[in-house]
Amino acid sequence: MTSLNESAVVASDGSMGLGTQIFVGTFLSIIIVMAVSGNILVCVAVLTDRNLRKVGNLYIVSLSFADTTLAGLVMTFALANDLLEYWPFGRQFCDVWIAFDVMCSTASILNLCAISLDRYIHIKDPLRYGRLVTKRVVSLSIGVIWTMAVLVSFVPISLDLHRPPPPRPPPVDERGLPQCALDLSPLYAVVSSSISFYMPCMVMLAIYSKLYLYAKRHVESIKALSKPVTFGTIDGVAPPPACNRCHVSEGKAATTVGIIVGVFLVCYVPFFCVNIVAAFCKTCIPRLAFQTLSWFGYSNSSFNPIIYSIFNVEFREAFARILAKVRRACVRLCQRASAPARPRQASHCKSATSLSRLSTGTVPAQAAEVDAPLVERVSAM
């Protein structure tokens, strides 16, 4: 996305203070850590849990891989670039970084679109889902997704087709420091934004609208079949309706669809709208606005594991098991690290003292406490 967000302004408007850098760096680092840890947790859950080894979950693994790559290879360098306000990693790596940015963002959005289509087929026609959505079909579709992402990013950027025709020197700011910026041509901005966002967005909106309408009609049909027959009231109080669960299901469906579509639109729509404007008007969008909207798009990689996994009961249970294992492993390591090393001389003296006290028949409480295992004392605390 940096290939799209740095195209408006090359010069820096001003430098941040130390306090602002610490606050911004900490906040953005939390977003990066959430994206990496959350998406790795999704991949580990699918690989280790038999209940999650389903064909449709391959789209979620592909989405998590794209978001992990985006966080590790793109967001970390974007953080350094935004905090330092110049690009210290060289001109050649700038193009590679930009290509990875466009590729991972495109792959993430296309995987979201594929997940919505998979859910639509599973809900609309569950009997034919197993025949339509096979492992071969899913693997081919994932291959098409990543091929399109590479064609949009690495191919035009490596061939220098994304810049306007007149060649220009590498951009620098007023201090003479290098900037990783792109002067995008309007054609590339429109085509790449359409393939990366606008067309998948329209498909997702259409699919989730149909899913919501289908769920609403299904709930209404259940209401009609389970409509209670009222013979009267007792003491003037009407009996409670028998289909309160229908209202709950309808509200839950609306909430789920609203969260999925709402988070996606809030994260990406502002950036891609401003991106088109910046392609035609190079000085209309301030640099800070591009950086802020870019991180809005990046943050979607942190929300994806929550939205597309936490709502699933099987993923929740798998996450709980994995985190419990990690917690037990950490506790064992901490116990081993905090266990005091007992010198041989002290243990020899203690054993001799114990023998002498056994001969007299008295064992003080202090000695019994010292002889108690370390695990018992920790559990007692």
C-alpha positions as CSV (number, residue, x, y, z in Angstrom):
1,M,0.0,0.0,0.0
2,T,3.0,2.3,0.4
3,S,3.3,2.3,-3.4
4,L,-0.1,4.1,-3.3
5,N,0.2,6.2,-0.2
6,E,3.5,7.9,-0.7
7,S,2.7,9.3,-4.2
8,A,1.3,12.6,-3.2
9,V,4.0,14.5,-1.3
10,V,7.7,14.0,-1.3
11,A,8.9,16.7,1.0
12,S,8.4,16.4,4.8
13,D,6.2,19.0,6.4
14,G,7.9,18.7,9.8
15,S,9.6,16.4,12.2
16,M,8.0,14.8,15.2
17,G,9.1,15.3,18.7
18,L,10.6,12.6,20.9
19,G,7.4,12.1,22.9
20,T,5.3,11.9,19.8
21,Q,7.7,9.4,18.2
22,I,7.6,7.2,21.4
23,F,3.8,7.2,21.5
24,V,3.3,6.6,17.7
25,G,6.0,3.9,17.7
26,T,4.5,2.1,20.6
27,F,1.0,2.2,19.2
28,L,2.0,1.1,15.7
29,S,4.2,-1.6,17.2
30,I,1.2,-3.0,19.1
31,I,-0.7,-3.2,15.8
32,I,2.2,-5.1,14.2
33,V,2.5,-7.6,17.1
34,M,-1.2,-8.2,17.1
35,A,-1.1,-8.9,13.3
36,V,1.8,-11.3,13.5
37,S,0.8,-13.2,16.6
38,G,-2.9,-13.4,15.7
39,N,-2.3,-14.7,12.1
40,I,0.4,-17.1,13.2
41,L,-2.1,-18.4,15.9
42,V,-4.6,-19.0,13.1
43,C,-2.2,-21.0,11.0
44,V,-1.0,-23.1,14.0
45,A,-4.6,-23.8,14.9
46,V,-5.5,-25.1,11.4
47,L,-2.3,-27.2,11.2
48,T,-2.7,-28.8,14.7
49,D,-6.4,-29.2,15.1
50,R,-8.2,-32.0,13.2
51,N,-11.5,-30.3,13.4
52,L,-10.2,-27.3,11.5
53,R,-8.6,-29.2,8.7
54,K,-11.4,-28.4,6.3
55,V,-11.2,-27.4,2.7
56,G,-12.7,-24.0,3.2
57,N,-10.2,-23.1,6.0
58,L,-7.4,-23.1,3.4
59,Y,-8.7,-19.6,2.4
60,I,-8.3,-18.5,6.0
61,V,-4.7,-19.9,6.1
62,S,-3.9,-18.0,2.8
63,L,-5.4,-14.9,4.3
64,S,-3.3,-15.3,7.5
65,F,-0.2,-15.9,5.5
66,A,-0.8,-12.7,3.5
67,D,-1.4,-10.7,6.6
68,T,1.6,-12.1,8.4
69,T,3.8,-11.3,5.4
70,L,2.3,-7.8,5.3
71,A,3.0,-7.2,9.0
72,G,6.5,-8.7,8.9
73,L,7.9,-7.4,5.6
74,V,5.9,-4.2,5.1
75,M,4.6,-2.7,8.3
76,T,7.9,-2.9,10.1
77,F,9.7,-0.9,7.4
78,A,6.8,1.4,7.2
79,L,7.1,2.1,10.9
80,A,10.8,2.9,10.5
81,N,10.1,5.1,7.5
82,D,7.3,7.1,9.2
83,L,9.2,7.6,12.4
84,L,12.5,8.6,10.8
85,E,10.7,10.6,8.1
86,Y,13.2,9.3,5.5
87,W,14.1,6.0,3.8
88,P,17.4,4.6,5.1
89,F,17.3,1.2,3.4
90,G,18.4,2.0,-0.1
91,R,16.7,2.8,-3.4
92,Q,16.6,-0.8,-4.7
93,F,15.0,-2.2,-1.6
94,C,12.5,0.6,-1.8
95,D,11.0,-0.9,-5.0
96,V,11.0,-4.4,-3.5
97,W,9.3,-3.1,-0.4
98,I,6.6,-1.3,-2.4
99,A,6.0,-4.4,-4.5
100,F,5.5,-6.5,-1.4
101,D,3.2,-3.9,0.0
102,V,0.9,-4.0,-3.1
103,M,1.1,-7.8,-3.4
104,C,0.2,-8.6,0.2
105,S,-2.6,-6.0,0.4
106,T,-4.1,-7.3,-2.8
107,A,-3.8,-10.9,-1.7
108,S,-5.4,-10.1,1.6
109,I,-8.4,-8.4,0.0
110,L,-8.9,-11.1,-2.6
111,N,-8.7,-13.8,0.1
112,L,-11.4,-11.9,2.0
113,C,-13.5,-12.0,-1.2
114,A,-12.9,-15.7,-1.6
115,I,-13.9,-16.4,2.0
116,S,-17.2,-14.6,1.5
117,L,-17.9,-16.6,-1.7
118,D,-17.1,-19.8,0.1
119,R,-19.5,-19.0,2.9
120,Y,-22.2,-18.1,0.5
121,I,-22.0,-21.5,-1.3
122,H,-21.8,-23.3,2.0
123,I,-25.0,-21.6,3.4
124,K,-27.0,-21.4,0.1
125,D,-26.4,-24.9,-1.2
126,P,-24.9,-27.1,1.6
127,L,-25.8,-30.4,-0.2
128,R,-23.7,-29.5,-3.2
129,Y,-20.9,-27.7,-1.3
130,G,-18.8,-30.8,-1.0
131,R,-18.9,-31.4,-4.8
132,L,-18.4,-27.8,-5.8
133,V,-15.7,-26.8,-3.3
134,T,-13.0,-29.5,-3.4
135,K,-9.4,-29.3,-2.4
136,R,-8.3,-29.0,-6.0
137,V,-10.7,-26.1,-6.6
138,V,-9.6,-24.2,-3.5
139,S,-5.9,-24.7,-4.3
140,L,-6.4,-23.5,-7.8
141,S,-8.4,-20.4,-6.7
142,I,-5.7,-19.6,-4.1
143,G,-3.1,-19.9,-6.8
144,V,-5.1,-17.5,-9.0
145,I,-5.4,-15.0,-6.1
146,W,-1.6,-14.9,-5.6
147,T,-0.9,-14.8,-9.3
148,M,-3.2,-11.8,-9.7
149,A,-1.5,-10.1,-6.7
150,V,2.0,-10.7,-8.3
151,L,0.8,-9.4,-11.7
152,V,-0.6,-6.2,-10.0
153,S,2.6,-5.6,-8.0
154,F,5.9,-7.0,-9.0
155,V,5.4,-7.1,-12.8
156,P,4.5,-3.4,-13.4
157,I,6.9,-2.1,-10.6
158,S,9.9,-4.1,-11.9
159,L,9.2,-3.0,-15.5
160,D,8.8,0.6,-14.3
161,L,5.2,0.8,-15.7
162,H,3.7,2.5,-12.7
163,R,5.4,5.8,-13.1
164,P,4.6,8.6,-15.6
165,P,6.6,8.6,-18.9
166,P,9.2,11.3,-18.1
167,P,12.0,9.8,-16.0
168,R,12.6,11.6,-12.7
169,P,15.5,11.5,-10.2
170,P,15.1,9.7,-6.9
171,P,13.0,11.8,-4.5
172,V,14.5,13.7,-1.6
173,D,13.1,16.0,1.0
174,E,14.2,19.6,1.8
175,R,17.0,18.2,4.0
176,G,18.4,16.1,1.2
177,L,17.4,12.8,2.8
178,P,16.1,10.0,0.5
179,Q,12.4,9.3,0.4
180,C,10.7,6.0,-0.7
181,A,8.0,7.7,-2.8
182,L,6.2,7.0,-6.0
183,D,4.8,9.3,-8.6
184,L,2.0,7.1,-9.7
185,S,0.5,7.4,-13.1
186,P,-3.3,7.9,-13.1
187,L,-3.7,4.7,-15.2
188,Y,-1.8,2.5,-12.8
189,A,-3.6,4.0,-9.8
190,V,-7.0,3.3,-11.3
191,V,-6.2,-0.2,-12.6
192,S,-4.4,-1.4,-9.5
193,S,-7.0,0.1,-7.1
194,S,-9.8,-1.5,-9.1
195,I,-8.2,-4.9,-9.1
196,S,-7.0,-4.7,-5.5
197,F,-10.1,-3.2,-3.9
198,Y,-13.0,-1.9,-5.8
199,M,-14.1,-5.0,-7.7
200,P,-13.5,-7.3,-4.6
201,C,-15.4,-4.8,-2.5
202,M,-18.4,-4.8,-4.8
203,V,-18.4,-8.7,-4.8
204,M,-18.2,-8.8,-1.0
205,L,-21.0,-6.3,-0.5
206,A,-23.3,-8.2,-2.9
207,I,-22.5,-11.6,-1.3
208,Y,-23.0,-10.5,2.3
209,S,-26.2,-8.6,1.3
210,K,-27.6,-11.9,-0.1
211,L,-26.4,-13.8,2.9
212,Y,-28.2,-11.4,5.2
213,L,-31.4,-11.5,3.2
214,Y,-31.3,-15.3,3.0
215,A,-30.7,-15.5,6.8
216,K,-33.6,-13.1,7.4
217,R,-36.0,-15.1,5.2
218,H,-34.9,-18.3,6.9
219,V,-35.7,-16.8,10.4
220,E,-39.1,-15.5,9.2
221,S,-40.0,-19.0,7.9
222,I,-39.0,-20.5,11.3
223,K,-41.2,-17.8,12.9
224,A,-44.2,-18.8,10.7
225,L,-43.8,-22.5,11.5
226,S,-43.4,-22.0,15.2
227,K,-46.0,-19.3,15.7
228,P,-47.8,-19.9,19.0
229,V,-51.5,-20.3,19.4
230,T,-52.8,-18.1,22.3
231,F,-55.9,-19.3,24.1
232,G,-56.1,-16.5,26.6
233,T,-54.2,-14.8,29.4
234,I,-53.8,-15.6,33.0
235,D,-54.4,-12.6,35.4
236,G,-54.3,-10.3,32.5
237,V,-50.6,-11.2,31.6
238,A,-50.0,-12.4,28.1
239,P,-47.7,-15.5,27.7
240,P,-44.2,-14.8,26.4
241,P,-43.6,-15.4,22.7
242,A,-42.3,-18.8,21.7
243,C,-39.9,-17.5,19.1
244,N,-37.6,-15.2,21.0
245,R,-34.7,-17.2,19.7
246,C,-35.7,-16.1,16.2
247,H,-35.2,-12.5,17.1
248,V,-31.8,-13.3,18.7
249,S,-30.7,-15.2,15.6
250,E,-31.8,-12.4,13.3
251,G,-30.0,-9.8,15.4
252,K,-26.9,-11.9,15.6
253,A,-26.8,-12.3,11.9
254,A,-27.1,-8.6,11.4
255,T,-24.4,-7.9,13.9
256,T,-22.0,-10.4,12.4
257,V,-22.5,-9.1,8.8
258,G,-22.3,-5.5,10.0
259,I,-19.0,-6.1,11.8
260,I,-17.4,-8.0,8.9
261,V,-18.5,-5.4,6.2
262,G,-18.1,-2.4,8.5
263,V,-14.5,-3.1,9.6
264,F,-13.5,-3.9,6.0
265,L,-15.0,-0.6,4.7
266,V,-13.7,1.6,7.5
267,C,-10.1,0.2,7.0
268,Y,-9.9,0.4,3.2
269,V,-12.4,2.8,1.7
270,P,-10.8,6.1,2.9
271,F,-7.3,5.1,1.6
272,F,-8.3,3.9,-1.8
273,C,-10.6,6.9,-2.4
274,V,-7.7,9.3,-1.5
275,N,-5.3,7.2,-3.6
276,I,-7.3,7.9,-6.8
277,V,-7.4,11.6,-5.9
278,A,-3.7,11.7,-5.3
279,A,-2.9,10.1,-8.7
280,F,-4.6,13.1,-10.5
281,C,-3.6,15.8,-8.0
282,K,-0.1,15.4,-6.6
283,T,-0.4,18.1,-4.0
284,C,-4.0,17.8,-2.9
285,I,-3.4,15.2,-0.1
286,P,-1.0,15.9,2.8
287,R,1.7,13.4,3.7
288,L,0.4,12.9,7.2
289,A,-3.1,12.1,5.8
290,F,-1.6,9.4,3.5
291,Q,0.3,7.8,6.4
292,T,-2.7,7.8,8.7
293,L,-5.0,6.2,6.1
294,S,-2.3,3.7,5.2
295,W,-2.1,2.4,8.7
296,F,-5.9,2.2,8.7
297,G,-5.5,-0.3,5.9
298,Y,-2.7,-2.1,7.6
299,S,-4.8,-2.5,10.8
300,N,-7.2,-4.7,8.9
301,S,-4.6,-7.4,9.1
302,S,-4.8,-7.2,12.9
303,F,-8.6,-7.4,12.8
304,N,-8.9,-10.3,10.4
305,P,-7.9,-13.1,12.9
306,I,-10.5,-11.7,15.3
307,I,-13.3,-11.3,12.8
308,Y,-12.9,-14.5,10.8
309,S,-11.8,-16.8,13.5
310,I,-13.0,-15.7,17.0
311,F,-16.7,-15.9,15.7
312,N,-16.1,-19.6,15.0
313,V,-16.5,-21.9,18.0
314,E,-14.0,-24.4,16.7
315,F,-11.3,-21.7,16.3
316,R,-12.0,-20.4,19.8
317,E,-11.5,-23.9,21.3
318,A,-8.4,-24.4,19.3
319,F,-7.0,-21.0,20.4
320,A,-7.8,-21.8,24.1
321,R,-5.9,-25.2,23.8
322,I,-2.9,-23.6,22.1
323,L,-2.7,-20.7,24.6
324,A,-3.1,-23.1,27.5
325,K,-0.1,-25.2,26.3
326,V,2.0,-22.1,25.8
327,R,1.1,-20.9,29.3
328,R,2.0,-24.2,30.8
329,A,5.3,-24.2,29.0
330,C,6.1,-20.7,30.2
331,V,5.3,-21.6,33.8
332,R,7.6,-24.6,33.6
333,L,10.4,-22.5,32.2
334,C,9.9,-19.8,34.9
335,Q,9.9,-22.5,37.6
336,R,13.2,-24.0,36.3
337,A,14.7,-20.5,36.0
338,S,13.7,-19.5,39.5
339,A,14.6,-22.7,41.2
340,P,17.6,-22.0,43.5
341,A,20.7,-24.1,42.9
342,R,21.6,-26.2,46.0
343,P,25.3,-26.6,46.8
344,R,26.5,-30.1,47.5
345,Q,28.0,-29.1,50.9
346,A,24.7,-27.7,52.2
347,S,22.8,-30.8,51.1
348,H,25.4,-33.0,52.8
349,C,25.1,-31.0,56.0
350,K,21.3,-31.1,55.8
351,S,21.3,-34.9,55.4
352,A,23.6,-35.3,58.4
353,T,21.5,-33.0,60.5
354,S,18.4,-35.0,59.5
355,L,20.0,-38.2,60.6
356,S,21.0,-36.8,64.0
357,R,17.5,-35.5,64.6
358,L,15.9,-38.8,63.5
359,S,18.0,-40.5,66.2
360,T,16.5,-38.2,68.8
361,G,13.0,-38.5,67.3
362,T,12.4,-34.8,66.8
363,V,12.0,-33.1,63.4
364,P,11.5,-29.3,63.7
365,A,8.8,-27.6,61.5
366,Q,11.5,-25.5,59.8
367,A,13.3,-28.6,58.5
368,A,10.1,-30.1,57.2
369,E,9.4,-26.8,55.3
370,V,12.9,-26.9,53.8
371,D,12.5,-30.5,52.8
372,A,9.2,-29.8,51.1
373,P,9.4,-29.9,47.3
374,L,9.5,-26.6,45.4
375,V,6.3,-27.3,43.4
376,E,4.3,-27.7,46.6
377,R,5.4,-24.4,48.0
378,V,4.6,-22.6,44.7
379,S,1.2,-24.2,44.5
380,A,0.5,-23.2,48.2
381,M,1.3,-19.6,47.3
